Amino acid sequence: MMLKNKKNQIISLRILFLGVIYLVICCFIFFFIASVVIDLVFDGKVNLTREVIIDIIAASTITGAAGGLGSWIFAKIDERKAQKSPPSNP
């Protein structure tokens, strides 16, 4: 199976939302695992109350949205730069 070149992919709002959702889910999993490990190391037991889960959801939403939006903005900047500059001959 050959891989396709996706360099000419248009950066759209759909990509933005998919990136944000992906990062929120990844951050939630990471923060959840980190919280469990930290509780086990320092307390010897896992403390998963409603407040802890809400804090993890809030932190993962903020970091996922910031990371997704930042990467989308940089991709848009690169897309516009690529449209303005003429291709160079190798």
Stockholm file with secondary structure:
# STOCKHOLM 1.0

chainA/1-90         MMLKNKKNQIISLRILFLGVIYLVICCFIFFFIASVVIDLVFDGKVNLTREVIIDIIAASTITGAAGGLGSWIFAKIDERKAQKSPPSNP
#=GR chainA/1-90 SS CCCCCCTTCCCCHHHHHHHHHHHHHHHHHHHHHHHHHHHHHHTSSCCCCHHHHHHHHHHHHHHHHHHHHHHHHHHHHHHHHHHHSCCCCC
#=GC SS_cons        CCCCCCTTCCCCHHHHHHHHHHHHHHHHHHHHHHHHHHHHHHTSSCCCCHHHHHHHHHHHHHHHHHHHHHHHHHHHHHHHHHHHSCCCCC
//
